[in-house]
């Protein structure tokens, strides 16, 4: 599924709608160039999950954990991680036990993440030729995950 947004508010709204459909054990990967809106998208997901604390990019921390929502949100930024083994070393498998939802920015750095059983893969592409805030959001998900309410 591919959707086009023309503002950060529309991008946030799509993330919010998707966040309402996520379930424990889902792994959401977010890819896109710098400034594409990966953290904004995560903020929309988090709001849908009832998270009340500010959601920021874990660029330097690598992992931010949010527990004020319906289920925990484990927010990884793997921009500086170069292998799945390195991700495991920082505790990824401990958080991937099905009790919460995992969001991983820059997931294309770790191809093994494509093998996640409950993968929701999101690519955000800037469309600067249309406008500064226009984005093409492509969502691929595992079989059985309904996305019709995003239209």
N, CA and C atoms as an extended XYZ file, in Angstrom:
453
Properties=species:S:1:pos:R:3:atomname:S:1:resname:S:1:resid:I:1 pbc="F F F"
N         0.844       -1.162        0.000 N   UNK     1
C         0.000        0.000        0.000 CA  UNK     1
C         0.893        1.230        0.000 C   UNK     1
N         0.540        2.203       -0.813 N   UNK     2
C         1.294        3.445       -0.879 CA  UNK     2
C         0.331        4.614       -0.713 C   UNK     2
N         0.695        5.539        0.162 N   UNK     3
C        -0.124        6.715        0.438 CA  UNK     3
C         0.737        7.959        0.275 C   UNK     3
N         0.123        9.053       -0.140 N   UNK     4
C         0.841       10.314       -0.270 CA  UNK     4
C         0.260       11.316        0.715 C   UNK     4
N         1.152       11.997        1.427 N   UNK     5
C         0.725       13.050        2.340 CA  UNK     5
C         1.343       14.360        1.884 C   UNK     5
N         0.694       15.465        2.244 N   UNK     6
C         1.202       16.773        1.837 CA  UNK     6
C         1.591       17.647        3.020 C   UNK     6
N         1.472       17.092        4.229 N   UNK     7
C         1.841       17.864        5.421 CA  UNK     7
C         2.292       16.914        6.523 C   UNK     7
N         3.003       17.466        7.488 N   UNK     8
C         3.428       16.645        8.624 CA  UNK     8
C         2.214       16.169        9.414 C   UNK     8
N         1.149       16.953        9.437 N   UNK     9
C        -0.072       16.548       10.140 CA  UNK     9
C        -0.700       15.313        9.488 C   UNK     9
N        -0.729       15.278        8.166 N   UNK    10
C        -1.271       14.108        7.465 CA  UNK    10
C        -0.405       12.873        7.711 C   UNK    10
N         0.903       13.050        7.709 N   UNK    11
C         1.813       11.936        7.986 CA  UNK    11
C         1.576       11.411        9.395 C   UNK    11
N         1.459       12.318       10.353 N   UNK    12
C         1.184       11.948       11.746 CA  UNK    12
C        -0.143       11.195       11.840 C   UNK    12
N        -1.164       11.675       11.124 N   UNK    13
C        -2.489       11.037       11.171 CA  UNK    13
C        -2.459        9.610       10.626 C   UNK    13
N        -1.706        9.379        9.562 N   UNK    14
C        -1.586        8.014        9.036 CA  UNK    14
C        -0.915        7.125       10.077 C   UNK    14
N         0.135        7.641       10.699 N   UNK    15
C         0.819        6.868       11.745 CA  UNK    15
C        -0.123        6.584       12.905 C   UNK    15
N        -0.932        7.561       13.286 N   UNK    16
C        -1.887        7.384       14.380 CA  UNK    16
C        -2.878        6.270       14.043 C   UNK    16
N        -3.418        6.306       12.826 N   UNK    17
C        -4.373        5.266       12.404 CA  UNK    17
C        -3.710        3.891       12.404 C   UNK    17
N        -2.488        3.824       11.900 N   UNK    18
C        -1.766        2.556       11.898 CA  UNK    18
C        -1.501        2.099       13.328 C   UNK    18
N        -1.137        3.027       14.190 N   UNK    19
C        -0.866        2.696       15.588 CA  UNK    19
C        -2.053        2.060       16.283 C   UNK    19
N        -3.251        2.449       15.908 N   UNK    20
C        -4.466        1.859       16.481 CA  UNK    20
C        -4.628        0.392       16.076 C   UNK    20
N        -3.986        0.000       14.980 N   UNK    21
C        -4.114       -1.367       14.475 CA  UNK    21
C        -2.966       -2.275       14.904 C   UNK    21
N        -1.955       -1.716       15.543 N   UNK    22
C        -0.821       -2.535       15.965 CA  UNK    22
C        -1.193       -3.388       17.168 C   UNK    22
N        -0.482       -4.486       17.308 N   UNK    23
C        -0.724       -5.412       18.416 CA  UNK    23
C         0.606       -5.813       19.040 C   UNK    23
N         0.526       -6.299       20.264 N   UNK    24
C         1.726       -6.814       20.927 CA  UNK    24
C         2.447       -7.772       19.992 C   UNK    24
N         3.755       -7.636       19.931 N   UNK    25
C         4.558       -8.517       19.097 CA  UNK    25
C         4.857       -7.981       17.711 C   UNK    25
N         4.176       -6.899       17.302 N   UNK    26
C         4.460       -6.317       15.995 CA  UNK    26
C         5.821       -5.625       16.023 C   UNK    26
N         6.541       -5.743       14.913 N   UNK    27
C         7.818       -5.065       14.726 CA  UNK    27
C         7.651       -4.130       13.535 C   UNK    27
N         7.749       -2.832       13.791 N   UNK    28
C         7.576       -1.814       12.764 CA  UNK    28
C         8.955       -1.304       12.372 C   UNK    28
N         9.291       -1.433       11.092 N   UNK    29
C        10.555       -0.877       10.626 CA  UNK    29
C        10.268        0.382        9.823 C   UNK    29
N        11.090        1.390       10.047 N   UNK    30
C        10.933        2.682        9.383 CA  UNK    30
C        12.208        3.026        8.637 C   UNK    30
N        12.077        3.256        7.358 N   UNK    31
C        13.223        3.659        6.552 CA  UNK    31
C        12.868        4.896        5.751 C   UNK    31
N        13.878        5.688        5.479 N   UNK    32
C        13.731        6.911        4.712 CA  UNK    32
C        14.957        7.767        4.934 C   UNK    32
N        15.175        8.697        4.036 N   UNK    33
C        16.328        9.581        4.164 CA  UNK    33
C        16.239       10.431        5.420 C   UNK    33
N        17.346       11.047        5.762 N   UNK    34
C        17.392       11.975        6.884 CA  UNK    34
C        16.328       13.054        6.679 C   UNK    34
N        15.514       13.283        7.694 N   UNK    35
C        14.471       14.290        7.598 CA  UNK    35
C        13.198       13.829        6.914 C   UNK    35
N        13.085       12.543        6.639 N   UNK    36
C        11.892       12.030        5.949 CA  UNK    36
C        10.664       12.013        6.855 C   UNK    36
N        10.876       11.892        8.166 N   UNK    37
C         9.743       11.880        9.088 CA  UNK    37
C         9.601       10.601        9.889 C   UNK    37
N        10.683        9.869       10.050 N   UNK    38
C        10.622        8.600       10.788 CA  UNK    38
C        10.231        8.813       12.251 C   UNK    38
N        10.841        9.800       12.888 N   UNK    39
C        10.508       10.052       14.295 CA  UNK    39
C         9.101       10.630       14.415 C   UNK    39
N         8.698       11.498       13.512 N   UNK    40
C         7.328       12.016       13.507 CA  UNK    40
C         6.341       10.864       13.377 C   UNK    40
N         6.640        9.920       12.503 N   UNK    41
C         5.772        8.759       12.324 CA  UNK    41
C         5.689        7.970       13.625 C   UNK    41
N         6.819        7.784       14.281 N   UNK    42
C         6.839        7.075       15.564 CA  UNK    42
C         6.004        7.819       16.598 C   UNK    42
N         6.037        9.135       16.577 N   UNK    43
C         5.222        9.926       17.507 CA  UNK    43
C         3.735        9.672       17.281 C   UNK    43
N         3.324        9.545       16.031 N   UNK    44
C         1.929        9.223       15.734 CA  UNK    44
C         1.544        7.844       16.221 C   UNK    44
N         2.421        6.868       16.003 N   UNK    45
C         2.172        5.511       16.513 CA  UNK    45
C         2.028        5.542       18.029 C   UNK    45
N         2.951        6.247       18.688 N   UNK    46
C         2.970        6.305       20.153 CA  UNK    46
C         1.701        6.947       20.705 C   UNK    46
N         1.254        8.014       20.067 N   UNK    47
C         0.027        8.668       20.540 CA  UNK    47
C        -1.153        7.706       20.461 C   UNK    47
N        -1.230        6.949       19.377 N   UNK    48
C        -2.313        5.972       19.218 CA  UNK    48
C        -2.260        4.902       20.294 C   UNK    48
N        -1.067        4.619       20.785 N   UNK    49
C        -0.879        3.609       21.823 CA  UNK    49
C        -1.124        4.174       23.218 C   UNK    49
N        -1.451        5.461       23.304 N   UNK    50
C        -1.725        6.078       24.595 CA  UNK    50
C        -0.486        6.540       25.338 C   UNK    50
N         0.625        6.626       24.655 N   UNK    51
C         1.865        7.068       25.303 CA  UNK    51
C         1.795        8.570       25.517 C   UNK    51
N         2.045        8.979       26.747 N   UNK    52
C         1.903       10.385       27.114 CA  UNK    52
C         3.236       11.114       27.222 C   UNK    52
N         4.334       10.386       27.313 N   UNK    53
C         5.640       11.041       27.442 CA  UNK    53
C         6.137       11.487       26.066 C   UNK    53
N         7.004       12.505       26.019 N   UNK    54
C         7.530       12.963       24.732 CA  UNK    54
C         8.328       11.858       24.034 C   UNK    54
N         8.090       11.685       22.751 N   UNK    55
C         8.787       10.671       21.960 CA  UNK    55
C         9.844       11.387       21.122 C   UNK    55
N        11.098       11.005       21.346 N   UNK    56
C        12.218       11.612       20.639 CA  UNK    56
C        13.046       10.525       19.963 C   UNK    56
N        13.858       10.937       19.022 N   UNK    57
C        14.704        9.976       18.321 CA  UNK    57
C        15.794        9.460       19.251 C   UNK    57
N        15.971        8.140       19.294 N   UNK    58
C        17.032        7.577       20.134 CA  UNK    58
C        18.369        7.481       19.395 C   UNK    58
N        18.688        8.480       18.578 N   UNK    59
C        19.879        8.430       17.740 CA  UNK    59
C        21.134        8.090       18.538 C   UNK    59
N        21.340        8.738       19.663 N   UNK    60
C        22.558        8.504       20.438 CA  UNK    60
C        22.360        7.447       21.508 C   UNK    60
N        21.156        7.324       22.023 N   UNK    61
C        20.873        6.316       23.051 CA  UNK    61
C        20.651        4.938       22.424 C   UNK    61
N        20.312        4.894       21.154 N   UNK    62
C        19.981        3.702       20.368 CA  UNK    62
C        18.603        3.140       20.720 C   UNK    62
N        18.186        3.219       21.973 N   UNK    63
C        16.887        2.684       22.387 CA  UNK    63
C        16.223        3.613       23.388 C   UNK    63
N        14.976        3.954       23.113 N   UNK    64
C        14.119        4.632       24.087 CA  UNK    64
C        12.954        3.699       24.393 C   UNK    64
N        12.611        3.606       25.662 N   UNK    65
C        11.511        2.740       26.093 CA  UNK    65
C        10.408        3.623       26.658 C   UNK    65
N         9.192        3.412       26.172 N   UNK    66
C         8.025        4.162       26.629 CA  UNK    66
C         7.029        3.181       27.226 C   UNK    66
N         6.643        3.420       28.463 N   UNK    67
C         5.781        2.459       29.169 CA  UNK    67
C         4.465        3.058       29.644 C   UNK    67
N         4.161        4.293       29.255 N   UNK    68
C         2.934        4.923       29.753 CA  UNK    68
C         1.708        4.585       28.919 C   UNK    68
N         1.869        3.807       27.869 N   UNK    69
C         0.748        3.485       26.987 CA  UNK    69
C         0.093        2.162       27.311 C   UNK    69
N        -0.745        1.727       26.403 N   UNK    70
C        -1.481        0.469       26.539 CA  UNK    70
C        -0.517       -0.706       26.628 C   UNK    70
N         0.525       -0.669       25.798 N   UNK    71
C         1.605       -1.664       25.835 CA  UNK    71
C         2.925       -0.900       25.717 C   UNK    71
N         4.026       -1.505       26.126 N   UNK    72
C         5.316       -0.817       25.990 CA  UNK    72
C         5.689       -0.597       24.518 C   UNK    72
N         6.381        0.498       24.278 N   UNK    73
C         6.939        0.794       22.963 CA  UNK    73
C         8.456        0.815       23.105 C   UNK    73
N         9.119       -0.026       22.322 N   UNK    74
C        10.573       -0.094       22.302 CA  UNK    74
C        11.026        0.544       20.992 C   UNK    74
N        11.622        1.724       21.090 N   UNK    75
C        11.943        2.547       19.927 CA  UNK    75
C        13.463        2.535       19.701 C   UNK    75
N        13.880        1.815       18.673 N   UNK    76
C        15.296        1.698       18.329 CA  UNK    76
C        15.646        2.633       17.175 C   UNK    76
N        16.864        3.160       17.196 N   UNK    77
C        17.447        3.854       16.057 CA  UNK    77
C        18.753        3.128       15.764 C   UNK    77
N        18.803        2.416       14.644 N   UNK    78
C        19.974        1.585       14.347 CA  UNK    78
C        20.865        2.205       13.269 C   UNK    78
N        20.814        3.525       13.168 N   UNK    79
C        21.642        4.231       12.190 CA  UNK    79
C        23.121        3.884       12.357 C   UNK    79
N        23.562        3.754       13.597 N   UNK    80
C        24.975        3.484       13.885 CA  UNK    80
C        25.250        2.005       14.170 C   UNK    80
N        24.262        1.148       13.945 N   UNK    81
C        24.420       -0.294       14.149 CA  UNK    81
C        24.642       -0.928       12.776 C   UNK    81
N        25.622       -1.806       12.673 N   UNK    82
C        25.962       -2.333       11.352 CA  UNK    82
C        25.639       -3.811       11.155 C   UNK    82
N        25.149       -4.487       12.202 N   UNK    83
C        24.840       -5.908       12.026 CA  UNK    83
C        23.760       -6.350       13.007 C   UNK    83
N        23.117       -7.458       12.658 N   UNK    84
C        22.107       -8.027       13.547 CA  UNK    84
C        22.746       -8.460       14.862 C   UNK    84
N        23.940       -9.013       14.798 N   UNK    85
C        24.640       -9.437       16.018 CA  UNK    85
C        24.843       -8.264       16.974 C   UNK    85
N        25.182       -7.116       16.428 N   UNK    86
C        25.364       -5.920       17.255 CA  UNK    86
C        24.034       -5.500       17.890 C   UNK    86
N        22.950       -5.634       17.144 N   UNK    87
C        21.622       -5.322       17.675 CA  UNK    87
C        21.268       -6.269       18.819 C   UNK    87
N        21.587       -7.538       18.665 N   UNK    88
C        21.347       -8.527       19.720 CA  UNK    88
C        22.176       -8.191       20.958 C   UNK    88
N        23.406       -7.745       20.752 N   UNK    89
C        24.284       -7.384       21.870 CA  UNK    89
C        23.701       -6.273       22.730 C   UNK    89
N        22.943       -5.366       22.128 N   UNK    90
C        22.356       -4.276       22.919 CA  UNK    90
C        20.982       -4.646       23.483 C   UNK    90
N        20.576       -5.909       23.312 N   UNK    91
C        19.375       -6.390       23.981 CA  UNK    91
C        18.127       -6.531       23.146 C   UNK    91
N        18.238       -6.464       21.820 N   UNK    92
C        17.054       -6.520       20.961 CA  UNK    92
C        16.160       -7.719       21.259 C   UNK    92
N        16.743       -8.888       21.392 N   UNK    93
C        15.934      -10.098       21.604 CA  UNK    93
C        15.187      -10.067       22.932 C   UNK    93
N        15.726       -9.377       23.919 N   UNK    94
C        15.033       -9.245       25.208 CA  UNK    94
C        13.742       -8.444       25.053 C   UNK    94
N        13.763       -7.463       24.162 N   UNK    95
C        12.579       -6.622       23.949 CA  UNK    95
C        11.612       -7.240       22.947 C   UNK    95
N        12.086       -8.200       22.184 N   UNK    96
C        11.260       -8.823       21.154 CA  UNK    96
C        10.652      -10.130       21.678 C   UNK    96
N         9.966      -10.029       22.805 N   UNK    97
C         9.341      -11.199       23.431 CA  UNK    97
C         7.819      -11.176       23.309 C   UNK    97
N         7.275      -10.191       22.596 N   UNK    98
C         5.845      -10.148       22.352 CA  UNK    98
C         5.027       -9.392       23.376 C   UNK    98
N         5.685       -8.719       24.338 N   UNK    99
C         4.924       -7.986       25.354 CA  UNK    99
C         4.655       -6.541       24.955 C   UNK    99
N         5.301       -6.078       23.899 N   UNK   100
C         5.132       -4.698       23.470 CA  UNK   100
C         5.220       -4.594       21.961 C   UNK   100
N         5.431       -3.372       21.497 N   UNK   101
C         5.589       -3.092       20.074 CA  UNK   101
C         6.977       -2.496       19.882 C   UNK   101
N         7.669       -2.971       18.862 N   UNK   102
C         9.009       -2.483       18.551 CA  UNK   102
C         8.934       -1.608       17.310 C   UNK   102
N         9.589       -0.446       17.368 N   UNK   103
C         9.750        0.422       16.206 CA  UNK   103
C        11.251        0.585       15.988 C   UNK   103
N        11.688        0.383       14.755 N   UNK   104
C        13.114        0.456       14.440 CA  UNK   104
C        13.328        1.428       13.284 C   UNK   104
N        13.978        2.553       13.578 N   UNK   105
C        14.355        3.504       12.536 CA  UNK   105
C        15.658        3.048       11.884 C   UNK   105
N        15.787        3.303       10.585 N   UNK   106
C        16.965        2.940        9.799 CA  UNK   106
C        17.132        1.423        9.709 C   UNK   106
N        16.052        0.694        9.665 N   UNK   107
C        16.094       -0.770        9.676 CA  UNK   107
C        16.790       -1.358        8.454 C   UNK   107
N        16.850       -0.614        7.358 N   UNK   108
C        17.522       -1.153        6.172 CA  UNK   108
C        19.004       -1.411        6.423 C   UNK   108
N        19.557       -0.879        7.518 N   UNK   109
C        20.946       -1.163        7.886 CA  UNK   109
C        21.131       -2.613        8.326 C   UNK   109
N        20.035       -3.283        8.689 N   UNK   110
C        20.105       -4.651        9.213 CA  UNK   110
C        19.125       -5.529        8.428 C   UNK   110
N        19.570       -6.100        7.316 N   UNK   111
C        18.683       -6.874        6.437 CA  UNK   111
C        17.971       -8.034        7.132 C   UNK   111
N        18.562       -8.591        8.175 N   UNK   112
C        17.942       -9.722        8.871 CA  UNK   112
C        16.583       -9.369        9.473 C   UNK   112
N        16.321       -8.089        9.684 N   UNK   113
C        15.028       -7.681       10.245 CA  UNK   113
C        13.874       -8.002        9.303 C   UNK   113
N        14.170       -8.177        8.019 N   UNK   114
C        13.135       -8.554        7.044 CA  UNK   114
C        12.513       -9.904        7.383 C   UNK   114
N        13.187      -10.692        8.203 N   UNK   115
C        12.707      -12.032        8.551 CA  UNK   115
C        11.778      -12.043        9.760 C   UNK   115
N        11.510      -10.893       10.352 N   UNK   116
C        10.616      -10.844       11.510 CA  UNK   116
C         9.237      -11.373       11.124 C   UNK   116
N         8.677      -12.198       11.982 N   UNK   117
C         7.400      -12.850       11.690 CA  UNK   117
C         6.246      -11.854       11.579 C   UNK   117
N         6.229      -10.848       12.436 N   UNK   118
C         5.114       -9.885       12.460 CA  UNK   118
C         5.609       -8.504       12.045 C   UNK   118
N         6.220       -8.463       10.874 N   UNK   119
C         6.852       -7.251       10.367 CA  UNK   119
C         5.842       -6.313        9.713 C   UNK   119
N         5.915       -5.054       10.093 N   UNK   120
C         5.196       -3.975        9.422 CA  UNK   120
C         6.290       -3.045        8.904 C   UNK   120
N         6.513       -3.078        7.601 N   UNK   121
C         7.630       -2.355        6.985 CA  UNK   121
C         7.121       -1.057        6.374 C   UNK   121
N         7.734        0.047        6.789 N   UNK   122
C         7.305        1.360        6.317 CA  UNK   122
C         8.492        2.089        5.700 C   UNK   122
N         8.300        2.559        4.477 N   UNK   123
C         9.293        3.395        3.808 CA  UNK   123
C         8.671        4.771        3.615 C   UNK   123
N         9.406        5.791        4.026 N   UNK   124
C         8.933        7.165        3.883 CA  UNK   124
C         9.877        7.882        2.922 C   UNK   124
N         9.302        8.375        1.854 N   UNK   125
C        10.097        9.035        0.820 CA  UNK   125
C         9.703       10.502        0.729 C   UNK   125
N        10.694       11.368        0.839 N   UNK   126
C        10.446       12.799        0.637 CA  UNK   126
C        10.111       13.036       -0.829 C   UNK   126
N         9.138       13.910       -1.059 N   UNK   127
C         8.741       14.260       -2.427 CA  UNK   127
C         8.939       15.765       -2.608 C   UNK   127
N        10.194       16.187       -2.514 N   UNK   128
C        10.517       17.611       -2.561 CA  UNK   128
C        10.097       18.265       -3.871 C   UNK   128
N         9.957       17.472       -4.942 N   UNK   129
C         9.509       18.030       -6.212 CA  UNK   129
C         8.039       18.445       -6.152 C   UNK   129
N         7.283       17.878       -5.200 N   UNK   130
C         5.872       18.239       -5.014 CA  UNK   130
C         5.773       19.391       -4.020 C   UNK   130
N         6.332       19.183       -2.825 N   UNK   131
C         6.410       20.239       -1.814 CA  UNK   131
C         7.362       19.790       -0.716 C   UNK   131
N         7.765       20.723        0.099 N   UNK   132
C         8.716       20.449        1.182 CA  UNK   132
C         8.199       19.394        2.154 C   UNK   132
N         6.886       19.346        2.374 N   UNK   133
C         6.306       18.430        3.356 CA  UNK   133
C         5.636       17.199        2.752 C   UNK   133
N         5.674       17.063        1.442 N   UNK   134
C         5.032       15.912        0.796 CA  UNK   134
C         5.862       14.646        1.021 C   UNK   134
N         5.153       13.557        1.305 N   UNK   135
C         5.798       12.267        1.541 CA  UNK   135
C         5.008       11.158        0.851 C   UNK   135
N         5.735       10.159        0.365 N   UNK   136
C         5.121        8.924       -0.106 CA  UNK   136
C         5.425        7.884        0.961 C   UNK   136
N         4.381        7.311        1.524 N   UNK   137
C         4.529        6.330        2.598 CA  UNK   137
C         4.091        4.981        2.047 C   UNK   137
N         5.019        4.047        2.020 N   UNK   138
C         4.739        2.700        1.532 CA  UNK   138
C         4.737        1.756        2.723 C   UNK   138
N         3.654        0.998        2.850 N   UNK   139
C         3.489        0.092        3.991 CA  UNK   139
C         3.304       -1.328        3.469 C   UNK   139
N         4.131       -2.225        3.967 N   UNK   140
C         4.000       -3.661        3.675 CA  UNK   140
C         3.877       -4.359        5.015 C   UNK   140
N         2.997       -5.332        5.086 N   UNK   141
C         2.765       -5.980        6.369 CA  UNK   141
C         2.579       -7.481        6.205 C   UNK   141
N         2.581       -8.148        7.329 N   UNK   142
C         2.430       -9.599        7.313 CA  UNK   142
C         1.001       -9.982        6.953 C   UNK   142
N         0.842      -11.203        6.472 N   UNK   143
C        -0.466      -11.703        6.053 CA  UNK   143
C        -1.457      -11.651        7.209 C   UNK   143
N        -2.638      -11.142        6.924 N   UNK   144
C        -3.685      -11.073        7.936 CA  UNK   144
C        -3.789       -9.725        8.627 C   UNK   144
N        -2.827       -8.847        8.427 N   UNK   145
C        -2.866       -7.517        9.043 CA  UNK   145
C        -3.707       -6.617        8.153 C   UNK   145
N        -4.814       -6.149        8.664 N   UNK   146
C        -5.761       -5.331        7.912 CA  UNK   146
C        -5.334       -3.864        7.962 C   UNK   146
N        -5.296       -3.218        6.803 N   UNK   147
C        -4.879       -1.822        6.721 CA  UNK   147
C        -5.935       -0.926        6.077 C   UNK   147
N        -7.137       -1.422        5.859 N   UNK   148
C        -8.140       -0.674        5.102 CA  UNK   148
C        -8.503        0.664        5.735 C   UNK   148
N        -8.387        0.808        7.038 N   UNK   149
C        -8.783        2.079        7.663 CA  UNK   149
C        -7.769        3.190        7.407 C   UNK   149
N        -6.679        2.895        6.715 N   UNK   150
C        -5.700        3.934        6.395 CA  UNK   150
C        -6.105        4.757        5.183 C   UNK   150
N        -7.058        4.268        4.397 N   UNK   151
C        -7.457        4.990        3.186 CA  UNK   151
C        -8.256        6.212        3.522 C   UNK   151
